[in-house]
Amino acid sequence: MSELSTILSSALLMLIMIDPSDKILLVTFLREDFHIEDIKALIIRANLIGFLLLASFAVAGQIILQEIFHIDISALKVAGGFVLFKIGLEALEGGGMFTLKRERDILALAAVPVAMPLIAGPAAITAVITLTAEYGYVVSLSATAIAIALVAISMFIALYMMKSVNKTALSVTIRIIGLFIMAIGAQMMVEGVVGIYLLMTSAG
């Protein structure tokens, strides 16, 4: 597999982990109470903060895990896979992945909860650390940048097409994505268990 195809497939994984449908739903809710220019500023700020957070985990995550806490990447896959499975199950059952409190200042929402945990949530953080461990910094950072850009674009499109956005269809889409996230989580747990087993047998 070429580096370009690896980046594209990794970007698709990051896109699923971030889940733009949830962010589109968020924009439709905000549009009912806030001015369009304020929402545009929120989208830009939140996605920029989200990218910086994920880039930080991509660069330093593996070092922190392995050098400071001495956690093997296989153990991260098991724990991260469990988290992904739980997030996917909640989305599948509830049709949504966020709750939003009313705020008078919309930009106060940019860092929390939009950038984190809606964009840089447990699923995306686990995925970006795993991608760095498997493919290196170039792939993980490039994939993250592409995914974040697509999320921002989808939010801008939703902002101008709010009247045509069907919230029921979005809820169904979130449930379907939740099923995929559950499957990815289950696969990560299996790969992690296999990795731990191979590590134990090689050490023995």
C-alpha positions as CSV (number, residue, x, y, z in Angstrom):
1,M,0.0,0.0,0.0
2,S,1.4,3.4,-1.0
3,E,1.8,6.2,1.5
4,L,-1.0,8.2,-0.3
5,S,-3.5,5.4,0.0
6,T,-2.5,4.8,3.6
7,I,-3.1,8.5,4.4
8,L,-6.5,8.4,2.6
9,S,-7.6,5.3,4.4
10,S,-6.4,6.7,7.7
11,A,-8.2,10.0,7.0
12,L,-11.4,8.0,6.5
13,L,-10.9,6.2,9.8
14,M,-10.4,9.6,11.5
15,L,-13.5,11.0,9.8
16,I,-15.6,8.1,11.2
17,M,-14.1,8.6,14.6
18,I,-14.8,12.4,14.7
19,D,-18.3,11.8,13.1
20,P,-19.3,14.9,11.1
21,S,-23.0,14.0,11.3
22,D,-23.0,14.9,15.0
23,K,-21.4,18.2,14.2
24,I,-24.0,18.9,11.5
25,L,-26.7,18.3,14.0
26,L,-25.0,20.7,16.4
27,V,-25.0,23.5,13.7
28,T,-28.7,23.0,13.1
29,F,-29.4,23.5,16.8
30,L,-27.1,26.6,17.1
31,R,-28.6,28.2,14.0
32,E,-31.9,28.5,15.8
33,D,-30.5,30.8,18.5
34,F,-27.3,32.4,17.2
35,H,-26.3,34.7,14.3
36,I,-24.7,33.0,11.3
37,E,-21.4,34.9,11.6
38,D,-21.0,33.8,15.2
39,I,-21.5,30.2,14.2
40,K,-19.0,30.5,11.4
41,A,-16.4,31.8,13.9
42,L,-17.3,28.9,16.2
43,I,-16.7,26.4,13.4
44,I,-13.3,27.8,12.5
45,R,-12.1,28.1,16.1
46,A,-13.5,24.7,17.3
47,N,-11.9,22.8,14.4
48,L,-8.6,24.6,14.8
49,I,-8.5,23.8,18.5
50,G,-9.6,20.2,17.7
51,F,-6.8,19.8,15.2
52,L,-4.2,21.2,17.6
53,L,-5.3,18.8,20.3
54,L,-5.3,15.8,18.1
55,A,-1.9,16.8,16.6
56,S,-0.5,17.0,20.2
57,F,-1.7,13.5,20.9
58,A,-0.3,12.3,17.6
59,V,3.1,13.7,18.4
60,A,3.4,13.1,22.1
61,G,0.8,10.4,22.8
62,Q,2.9,7.4,22.1
63,I,5.9,8.9,24.0
64,I,3.8,9.6,27.1
65,L,2.3,6.1,27.0
66,Q,5.5,4.1,26.4
67,E,8.3,6.2,27.9
68,I,6.5,7.6,30.9
69,F,3.7,5.1,31.7
70,H,5.3,2.1,29.9
71,I,2.0,1.2,28.3
72,D,2.3,-1.0,25.2
73,I,0.3,0.0,22.1
74,S,-1.6,-3.3,22.3
75,A,-2.9,-2.4,25.8
76,L,-4.0,0.9,24.3
77,K,-5.9,-0.9,21.6
78,V,-7.8,-3.0,24.1
79,A,-8.7,0.0,26.3
80,G,-9.4,2.3,23.3
81,G,-11.4,-0.4,21.6
82,F,-13.6,-0.7,24.6
83,V,-14.1,3.1,24.7
84,L,-15.0,3.1,21.0
85,F,-17.4,0.2,21.4
86,K,-19.2,2.1,24.3
87,I,-19.3,5.3,22.3
88,G,-20.7,3.5,19.3
89,L,-23.3,1.7,21.4
90,E,-24.5,5.0,23.0
91,A,-24.8,6.5,19.5
92,L,-26.7,3.4,18.2
93,E,-29.1,3.5,21.1
94,G,-29.6,7.3,21.4
95,G,-29.1,8.6,17.9
96,G,-26.7,11.3,19.2
97,M,-23.3,11.8,20.9
98,F,-23.6,15.1,22.6
99,T,-25.6,17.2,25.0
100,L,-25.5,21.0,24.7
101,K,-26.2,23.5,27.5
102,R,-27.5,26.9,26.5
103,E,-24.8,29.5,26.4
104,R,-25.2,33.3,25.9
105,D,-21.7,33.5,24.4
106,I,-21.4,31.0,21.5
107,L,-17.6,31.2,21.3
108,A,-17.5,29.9,24.8
109,L,-18.6,26.6,23.3
110,A,-15.7,26.4,20.9
111,A,-13.2,24.7,23.2
112,V,-15.6,22.8,25.3
113,P,-17.7,20.9,24.3
114,V,-17.2,21.4,20.5
115,A,-13.4,21.0,20.1
116,M,-13.3,18.6,23.0
117,P,-14.9,16.1,23.3
118,L,-17.1,16.5,20.1
119,I,-14.1,16.7,17.7
120,A,-11.1,15.6,19.7
121,G,-12.9,12.9,21.7
122,P,-11.8,9.6,23.1
123,A,-12.4,7.8,19.8
124,A,-10.4,10.3,17.7
125,I,-7.6,10.5,20.3
126,T,-7.2,6.7,20.5
127,A,-7.3,6.5,16.7
128,V,-4.6,9.2,16.1
129,I,-2.2,7.6,18.7
130,T,-2.7,4.2,17.1
131,L,-2.1,5.6,13.6
132,T,1.1,7.3,14.8
133,A,2.3,4.0,16.3
134,E,1.5,2.0,13.2
135,Y,2.3,4.4,10.3
136,G,4.3,7.4,11.8
137,Y,3.8,11.1,12.2
138,V,3.3,12.1,8.5
139,V,0.4,9.7,8.0
140,S,-1.4,10.4,11.3
141,L,-1.0,14.2,11.0
142,S,-2.0,14.3,7.3
143,A,-5.0,12.0,8.0
144,T,-6.1,14.2,10.9
145,A,-5.8,17.4,8.9
146,I,-7.9,16.0,6.0
147,A,-10.5,14.7,8.4
148,I,-10.8,18.0,10.3
149,A,-11.0,19.9,7.0
150,L,-13.9,17.7,5.8
151,V,-15.7,18.1,9.2
152,A,-15.3,21.9,9.0
153,I,-16.6,21.9,5.4
154,S,-19.6,19.7,6.3
155,M,-20.4,22.1,9.2
156,F,-20.3,25.1,6.8
157,I,-22.5,23.4,4.3
158,A,-25.0,22.5,7.0
159,L,-25.0,26.1,8.1
160,Y,-26.2,27.4,4.8
161,M,-28.5,24.4,4.1
162,M,-30.1,24.2,7.5
163,K,-33.7,24.2,6.2
164,S,-33.0,21.2,4.0
165,V,-31.2,19.2,6.8
166,N,-33.5,16.5,8.1
167,K,-32.8,15.9,11.8
168,T,-34.5,12.5,11.6
169,A,-32.2,11.5,8.8
170,L,-29.2,12.8,10.7
171,S,-30.2,10.7,13.8
172,V,-30.4,7.6,11.6
173,T,-27.0,8.4,10.1
174,I,-25.5,8.8,13.6
175,R,-26.9,5.4,14.6
176,I,-25.3,3.8,11.5
177,I,-22.0,5.4,12.2
178,G,-22.3,4.2,15.8
179,L,-22.6,0.7,14.5
180,F,-19.4,1.2,12.5
181,I,-17.6,2.6,15.5
182,M,-18.7,-0.4,17.6
183,A,-17.2,-2.7,14.9
184,I,-13.9,-0.8,14.8
185,G,-13.8,-0.9,18.6
186,A,-14.3,-4.6,18.6
187,Q,-11.6,-5.1,16.0
188,M,-9.2,-2.9,18.0
189,M,-9.8,-5.0,21.1
190,V,-9.2,-8.2,19.2
191,E,-6.0,-6.9,17.7
192,G,-4.9,-5.6,21.2
193,V,-5.5,-9.0,22.8
194,V,-3.6,-10.8,20.0
195,G,-0.7,-8.3,20.4
196,I,-0.6,-8.8,24.2
197,Y,-0.6,-12.6,23.7
198,L,2.3,-12.4,21.1
199,L,4.2,-10.1,23.4
200,M,3.8,-12.5,26.4
201,T,4.8,-15.6,24.3
202,S,7.8,-13.9,22.9
203,A,8.9,-12.7,26.4
204,G,8.4,-16.2,27.7
